[in-house]
Amino acid sequence: MTKSLAITALNSETRARYKKEIADAMGFSLRTFQRRLKDARIEIPRGLIGPEQQVEIYKSLGWAEMA
């Protein structure tokens, strides 16, 4: 998925999401997404990720236009 499609998907719904949903929106597999979070030193607990944390994740991983 391209960044522009992912941006549209995020902007259409600002709700809590699971890591898998965010990874899919960014075009990563779950494992790759988890590695990128680890490299960026972002610790996300299990369960749903709120919109505020999603913005932090997107900015940290260089997807600021999604934030």
C-alpha positions as CSV (number, residue, x, y, z in Angstrom):
1,M,0.0,0.0,0.0
2,T,1.3,3.4,-0.8
3,K,1.6,6.2,1.8
4,S,-1.2,8.2,0.2
5,L,-3.6,5.2,0.4
6,A,-2.6,4.6,4.0
7,I,-3.1,8.3,4.8
8,T,-6.6,8.1,3.4
9,A,-7.3,5.0,5.4
10,L,-6.2,6.6,8.6
11,N,-7.9,9.9,8.1
12,S,-11.2,8.2,7.4
13,E,-11.2,6.5,10.8
14,T,-9.5,7.8,13.9
15,R,-10.1,5.0,16.3
16,A,-8.1,2.7,18.5
17,R,-6.3,0.0,16.4
18,Y,-4.3,-3.1,16.9
19,K,-0.6,-3.3,15.8
20,K,-1.6,-5.5,12.9
21,E,-4.1,-2.9,11.6
22,I,-1.5,-0.2,11.8
23,A,1.1,-2.4,10.1
24,D,-1.3,-3.2,7.3
25,A,-2.1,0.5,6.8
26,M,1.7,1.2,6.5
27,G,2.3,-1.7,4.2
28,F,4.5,-3.7,6.7
29,S,4.1,-7.2,8.0
30,L,3.4,-7.4,11.7
31,R,6.9,-8.7,12.4
32,T,8.6,-5.9,10.4
33,F,6.4,-3.3,12.1
34,Q,7.5,-4.7,15.5
35,R,11.1,-4.5,14.5
36,R,10.8,-0.9,13.4
37,L,9.1,0.0,16.7
38,K,11.9,-1.7,18.6
39,D,14.6,0.1,16.5
40,A,12.8,3.4,17.2
41,R,12.7,2.4,20.9
42,I,8.9,2.7,21.1
43,E,7.3,0.4,23.6
44,I,3.6,-0.4,22.9
45,P,1.7,-2.5,25.3
46,R,-0.6,-5.3,24.1
47,G,-4.1,-4.5,23.0
48,L,-5.5,-1.5,21.3
49,I,-3.4,1.5,20.4
50,G,-5.1,4.8,20.9
51,P,-5.1,7.6,18.3
52,E,-2.6,9.7,20.3
53,Q,-0.1,6.8,20.4
54,Q,-0.7,6.1,16.7
55,V,0.4,9.7,15.9
56,E,3.6,9.2,17.9
57,I,4.3,5.9,16.0
58,Y,3.8,7.5,12.6
59,K,6.0,10.5,13.4
60,S,8.8,8.3,14.9
61,L,8.7,6.0,11.9
62,G,8.9,8.8,9.4
63,W,5.3,8.8,8.3
64,A,4.6,12.3,9.6
65,E,2.0,13.0,6.9
66,M,-0.2,10.3,8.4
67,A,-0.1,11.9,11.8
